[in-house]
Amino acid sequence: MRNFAGALALTMTCALALPVFAQETPVAGAVKEGSLEGKTLTFVSYGGIYQDGQVAALQEFVEKSGVTLLNDGPTEIAKLKAQVDAGNVTWDVVDTADLPPYVHCGTLFQKLDFSKLDVSKIPPGQVGECSVPAMNYGVIFMYKTETYKDNPPQNWVDFFDTEKFPGSRAIDGSGDPTGGLIEQAFKAAGGDPKAITPDDIEKGIQKLRDLGPDTIYWKTGAESQQLAESGEADMIMMWTGRAMTAAKNGAAYTPVWQDWLVVMDQMTIPVGVKDTDAAYALLNAYLGQRSQEILTEKTSYTPIHMDAKPQVDEITASFLTSTPERIAQGYQQNIPFWVENFDLAAEKWNALLSGN
Amino acid sequence: MNHHPTEPQETIVTDMPDRPALLKRWRPRGAVWLAAPAVLVLLLALAYPLAIVVVRSFTDPAPGLDNYVWFFQSAVNRTVLQRTFVVAAWVTLVSLICAYPYAYAMTIVGRNLRLALILCVLVPFWLSGVVRTLAWVILLQDSGVINSFLRGLGLPPVKLIRTLPGVVIGMTQVLLPFMILPIYSVMKGIDTRLLQAARSLGAKPWRAFLQIYVPLSLPGVYAGAIIVFILSLGFYITPALLGGPRSILLSSLVQNQVLSLLNWGRGGAMGVVLLVATFVLLAIAAPLMRQKHSSTRREA
């Protein structure tokens, strides 16, 4: 992945240059009538309201193309690896977390052919060699409004400052380390995240450890929401979708948007799928403007089509991350760094999460 | 486990001297094939995958002992392995303390009350462990039912959730039926006339209970303890939801290696270490149990 930036630039250039040569240019969201009659595609995502929303976003694609769409999930990279190793891949399009398509590009996930996709309306910097974004969201922290009445925390550095801002913290311990959080912890420890080195990972983790034994590491999004709604911690790191739901349910917390961590789910096509072109057709339909509007209206996640204008209520709108103000406040983690140091970061993270 | 309940009965019942002979006559040839369906399922669903796990732990990613060297070199793994056994021991002990009097009560109360007691054990048993664990979250958390109650009384709150005691409480409740049912099934087979006989020979009630009843109930205790201990070793959901970083058990680390890091060899090695450690512990406990058992028989 050292050449990640180069490859990205190359693929983007190809994608932009191709319309000149290609006979038939794909347009995001466009579906050929009856083109997939009699075919079956299996779409894999994380279930719940999210996957329901994705299926709703794909409804027009299913009706027009005539494809039979099956749903499976939740996404587990281990299951996908088993399928690829066994040479029997039944998952055609897979929604994954941020990093897996970069870590397993070319081995588990196909290098995408961007002559078959219209990625022109995706926000810049989000298309990978093996992935297009599935949606955007953010990782923010919310503070208990009552605890910090007059002097609320302003950013992640305050989050890590337990002297100025005493109180308990809750952190995402649901799985892989969040690179952006470790970068912010490193910054709070006096480092410069722009120049982060593998040795600095431990410094960031130590800053997390210094938060003390009262720190809660939540295991699921639902748990983080439950913590907020019952007021269990003074500052809670949350996914924006869960933060919004907690806010709607009356959690007395205030979100902090400065340096919110930009996160996206990825759409991928595994290596060895039976009908690659059908999978591309699904991806291309998913990237369409109307599909993305439906996705946001159903799930409250941010659309990845820049022209999308979803109709949502006020609270949902306040948690969307695509407004100019939010884009200016966002913090993008160093993806190539975390891909390269994935194992080291995971090892240190697991040590932290098992009390060591 | 099923043979335990009947054994003391066999030794106690004396008015059927020809029973072993009767059993012998009733043993048709090829009866072993009755076990075939179960054996087949075990071979396919347990032995085969387990064999793959063991093989992978020595071959993935490269042949050798690398995965085991890694396991024992990591302080995290050693700490968590030790913690897993300590938690399992606590859960077994607390379950036993709760289950023994409960099972005893089930044998001495009237029919309707017994039915109610059995239902109290079985109904939670039918509920999903996740649901029960989440209920414990609501009870134990800092802003939860127990602490609100304490605050209402003007008492200081107790830290229960995300502590080891919290995990032990939750796991005990989930595993309690596995302790109560084997103990009860042995206890209900104990001939209470033996207690009366002891009393008539001059033993005080507590002595008759400790020397006659308790030894006779031990097979159930052992069966329950082993089941609870072994199930505890593999617990995942409850420690994950009720525990903090200092109460994570080994299964969570295995899950991490297998599902998140795709280090199937390392995950396999962790599983094998846990399995072997369990066998070693059972091997140590087994002679002890046999000894007690035979002494029970002699006394009976």
HADDOCK unambig.tbl for C-alpha pairs under 7 A between the chains (distance, minus, plus):
assign (segid A and resid 76 and name CA) (segid B and resid 259 and name CA) 6.76 0.50 0.50
assign (segid A and resid 77 and name CA) (segid B and resid 259 and name CA) 6.68 0.50 0.50
assign (segid A and resid 78 and name CA) (segid B and resid 258 and name CA) 6.81 0.50 0.50
assign (segid A and resid 78 and name CA) (segid B and resid 259 and name CA) 5.15 0.50 0.50
assign (segid A and resid 78 and name CA) (segid B and resid 262 and name CA) 6.02 0.50 0.50
assign (segid A and resid 176 and name CA) (segid B and resid 260 and name CA) 6.89 0.50 0.50
assign (segid A and resid 216 and name CA) (segid B and resid 244 and name CA) 6.60 0.50 0.50
assign (segid A and resid 217 and name CA) (segid B and resid 244 and name CA) 6.84 0.50 0.50
assign (segid A and resid 219 and name CA) (segid B and resid 240 and name CA) 6.96 0.50 0.50
assign (segid A and resid 230 and name CA) (segid B and resid 143 and name CA) 6.55 0.50 0.50
assign (segid A and resid 231 and name CA) (segid B and resid 143 and name CA) 6.96 0.50 0.50
assign (segid A and resid 232 and name CA) (segid B and resid 142 and name CA) 6.33 0.50 0.50
assign (segid A and resid 232 and name CA) (segid B and resid 143 and name CA) 6.10 0.50 0.50
assign (segid A and resid 351 and name CA) (segid B and resid 76 and name CA) 5.94 0.50 0.50
assign (segid A and resid 353 and name CA) (segid B and resid 245 and name CA) 4.91 0.50 0.50
assign (segid A and resid 354 and name CA) (segid B and resid 245 and name CA) 4.57 0.50 0.50
assign (segid A and resid 354 and name CA) (segid B and resid 246 and name CA) 5.87 0.50 0.50
assign (segid A and resid 354 and name CA) (segid B and resid 248 and name CA) 5.58 0.50 0.50
assign (segid A and resid 355 and name CA) (segid B and resid 245 and name CA) 4.51 0.50 0.50
assign (segid A and resid 355 and name CA) (segid B and resid 246 and name CA) 4.48 0.50 0.50
assign (segid A and resid 356 and name CA) (segid B and resid 76 and name CA) 6.24 0.50 0.50
